[in-house]
């Protein structure tokens, strides 16, 4: 009995303390689940008409086109999004440049600080300075995780008979508003529980390095020193950078990539020691980072293995983002995660209304007692 009272007290006050954070994270999360789909519908510069018989141009050709259009900008990387889509260039600025990969025509220059960047900032640091906002997000996520645990304890039926099951699994839409609100909090909270726990757990992995390392260790991972990706500078002057980048792109498409081979990111080395970064096997929020010596094109030790060859600890770490945003199973899981995130956004609101109703009820009960004391 004492445990239940303490649990209820913690659920109440932790919920009131973290409510606004949970609402912001959940609503922004809802939007970010379908970020790519929304962008595809609202951004015409992401599309490039494919002409039969014309292949994708190599990075060097697109690089030269961007260099001519923007001679004062330093080009960092190119992201091929696949057939029928423009290639995206990142520069040493806040702008992204989109190029037709079949004609090398510069289609658009877009400020990356768009609507979704604004939503990202809310989700990652509540529109505060990063060093402050990230603390609130991290600890707010931890409190939310504890609220989910205490919530399932409060939800648990006293008796598993027909009445108890109906109260715990069904929303009584024809009941009074207070009862409907209670059911929306209690019942919908239960249905969203598993995904909500996944939101919180994967969020904690991203928020706290100690949590990330702890999960990795518990899954059987071994702590290994970080390996720097450095090219062998003894070969300086023997190769041409753009030709090597073209070769790296071809390697990614024809040899290194295992699936979704047309979608590749390739970097342009900024100095002699830098490696060529290649990102491939991008699907459902999971990807593979590969580093190639810019002179020999040998794969460097810092490169990741294929995801199918990863051990459990490595798979969990590399799949964390995919699990967090619901991309792991494609569109079906994205829809489920969107709905669960919407429910999570409602929980602080319905929870506050439950508390407010009880507070008003207690105040009404106290008034007659005060009158009795005065008349006595």
Secondary structure in CASP SS format (residue, H / E / C, confidence):
PFRMAT SS
TARGET T0000
AUTHOR 0000-0000-0000
METHOD secondary structure of the structure
MODEL  1
X C 1.00
X H 1.00
X H 1.00
X H 1.00
X H 1.00
X H 1.00
X H 1.00
X H 1.00
X H 1.00
X H 1.00
X H 1.00
X H 1.00
X H 1.00
X H 1.00
X H 1.00
X H 1.00
X H 1.00
X H 1.00
X H 1.00
X H 1.00
X H 1.00
X H 1.00
X H 1.00
X H 1.00
X H 1.00
X H 1.00
X H 1.00
X H 1.00
X H 1.00
X H 1.00
X H 1.00
X H 1.00
X H 1.00
X C 1.00
X H 1.00
X H 1.00
X H 1.00
X H 1.00
X H 1.00
X H 1.00
X H 1.00
X H 1.00
X C 1.00
X H 1.00
X H 1.00
X H 1.00
X E 1.00
X C 1.00
X C 1.00
X C 1.00
X C 1.00
X C 1.00
X C 1.00
X C 1.00
X C 1.00
X C 1.00
X C 1.00
X C 1.00
X H 1.00
X H 1.00
X H 1.00
X H 1.00
X H 1.00
X H 1.00
X H 1.00
X H 1.00
X H 1.00
X H 1.00
X H 1.00
X C 1.00
X C 1.00
X C 1.00
X C 1.00
X C 1.00
X E 1.00
X E 1.00
X E 1.00
X E 1.00
X E 1.00
X E 1.00
X E 1.00
X C 1.00
X C 1.00
X C 1.00
X E 1.00
X C 1.00
X E 1.00
X E 1.00
X E 1.00
X E 1.00
X E 1.00
X C 1.00
X C 1.00
X C 1.00
X E 1.00
X E 1.00
X E 1.00
X E 1.00
X E 1.00
X C 1.00
X C 1.00
X C 1.00
X C 1.00
X C 1.00
X C 1.00
X E 1.00
X E 1.00
X E 1.00
X E 1.00
X E 1.00
X E 1.00
X C 1.00
X C 1.00
X C 1.00
X H 1.00
X H 1.00
X H 1.00
X H 1.00
X H 1.00
X H 1.00
X H 1.00
X H 1.00
X H 1.00
X H 1.00
X H 1.00
X C 1.00
X C 1.00
X C 1.00
X C 1.00
X H 1.00
X H 1.00
X H 1.00
X H 1.00
X H 1.00
X H 1.00
X H 1.00
X H 1.00
X H 1.00
X H 1.00
X H 1.00
X H 1.00
X H 1.00
X H 1.00
X H 1.00
X H 1.00
X H 1.00
X H 1.00
X H 1.00
X H 1.00
X H 1.00
X H 1.00
X H 1.00
X H 1.00
X H 1.00
X H 1.00
X C 1.00
X C 1.00
X C 1.00
X C 1.00
X C 1.00
X C 1.00
X H 1.00
X H 1.00
X H 1.00
X H 1.00
X H 1.00
X H 1.00
X H 1.00
X H 1.00
X C 1.00
X C 1.00
X C 1.00
X C 1.00
X C 1.00
X C 1.00
X C 1.00
X H 1.00
X H 1.00
X H 1.00
X H 1.00
X H 1.00
X H 1.00
X H 1.00
X H 1.00
X H 1.00
X H 1.00
X H 1.00
X H 1.00
X H 1.00
X H 1.00
X H 1.00
X C 1.00
X H 1.00
X H 1.00
X H 1.00
X H 1.00
X H 1.00
X H 1.00
X H 1.00
X H 1.00
X H 1.00
X H 1.00
X H 1.00
X H 1.00
X H 1.00
X H 1.00
X H 1.00
X C 1.00
X H 1.00
X H 1.00
X H 1.00
X H 1.00
X H 1.00
X H 1.00
X H 1.00
X H 1.00
X H 1.00
X H 1.00
X C 1.00
X C 1.00
X C 1.00
X C 1.00
X C 1.00
X C 1.00
X C 1.00
X C 1.00
X C 1.00
X C 1.00
X C 1.00
X E 1.00
X C 1.00
X C 1.00
X H 1.00
X H 1.00
X H 1.00
X C 1.00
X C 1.00
X C 1.00
X C 1.00
X C 1.00
X H 1.00
X H 1.00
X H 1.00
X H 1.00
X H 1.00
X H 1.00
X H 1.00
X H 1.00
X H 1.00
X H 1.00
X H 1.00
X H 1.00
X H 1.00
X H 1.00
X H 1.00
X H 1.00
X C 1.00
X C 1.00
X C 1.00
X C 1.00
X C 1.00
X C 1.00
X E 1.00
X E 1.00
X E 1.00
X E 1.00
X E 1.00
X C 1.00
X C 1.00
X C 1.00
X C 1.00
X C 1.00
X C 1.00
X E 1.00
X C 1.00
X E 1.00
X E 1.00
X E 1.00
X E 1.00
X E 1.00
X E 1.00
X E 1.00
X E 1.00
X C 1.00
X C 1.00
X E 1.00
X E 1.00
X E 1.00
X E 1.00
X E 1.00
X E 1.00
X E 1.00
X C 1.00
X C 1.00
X C 1.00
X C 1.00
X C 1.00
X C 1.00
X E 1.00
X C 1.00
X C 1.00
X C 1.00
X C 1.00
X C 1.00
X C 1.00
X C 1.00
X H 1.00
X H 1.00
X H 1.00
X C 1.00
X C 1.00
X H 1.00
X H 1.00
X H 1.00
X H 1.00
X H 1.00
X H 1.00
X H 1.00
X H 1.00
X H 1.00
X H 1.00
X H 1.00
X H 1.00
X H 1.00
X H 1.00
X C 1.00
X H 1.00
X H 1.00
X H 1.00
X C 1.00
X H 1.00
X H 1.00
X H 1.00
X H 1.00
X H 1.00
X H 1.00
X H 1.00
X H 1.00
X H 1.00
X H 1.00
X H 1.00
X H 1.00
X H 1.00
X H 1.00
X H 1.00
X H 1.00
X H 1.00
X H 1.00
X H 1.00
X H 1.00
X H 1.00
X H 1.00
X H 1.00
X H 1.00
X H 1.00
X H 1.00
X H 1.00
X H 1.00
X H 1.00
X H 1.00
X H 1.00
X H 1.00
X H 1.00
X H 1.00
X H 1.00
X H 1.00
X H 1.00
X H 1.00
X H 1.00
X H 1.00
X H 1.00
X H 1.00
X H 1.00
X H 1.00
X H 1.00
X C 1.00
END
